[in-house]
Amino acid sequence: MRKYKSGGQLESVICNCCGKKMVVKDGVLREGVISVHHAWDFFSEKDGEVHHWDMCEECYDNLLGQFRVEPDVEEQVEFV
């Protein structure tokens, strides 16, 4: 869950899973976080809803441990 200051600068990020408050300094997130922004479509029970949430790296690793099929992972060679 993200909160922004009135000027649009990032103020805080909280893991929606465990509630951990992430480190944000000068509007820059300083920890690994996965952010999900998903618009549900016609064939779901959530049609028309858009869900936004953030998860810390530890909770993400725990979630991956529950997957029956591992996600594809590739190495990023250029950082922007």
Phi, psi and omega in degrees: 000128182249143173234141182239149174287169183301333179275002179093000180282137179300128181254315181204155175225128180237133178294122179292342182274305185253348179086005180297134175272122183278160180280120175235124180233125180053039177080007182245126177290127186250018179222161177286125181218141170259131179247130181244129175228105187232126175264115179287149185241194191309320191265021177243165176284353182249023182311128178090353178266146173241123181255136177234129175202161181234147181223132179292165184296323180295315178294323178298315179298320177296319178297316180300328179296342180266350181291140173276332177238121182292147177288157173287134179234130176232154180274133176275124184262341177235132178253131182267000000 
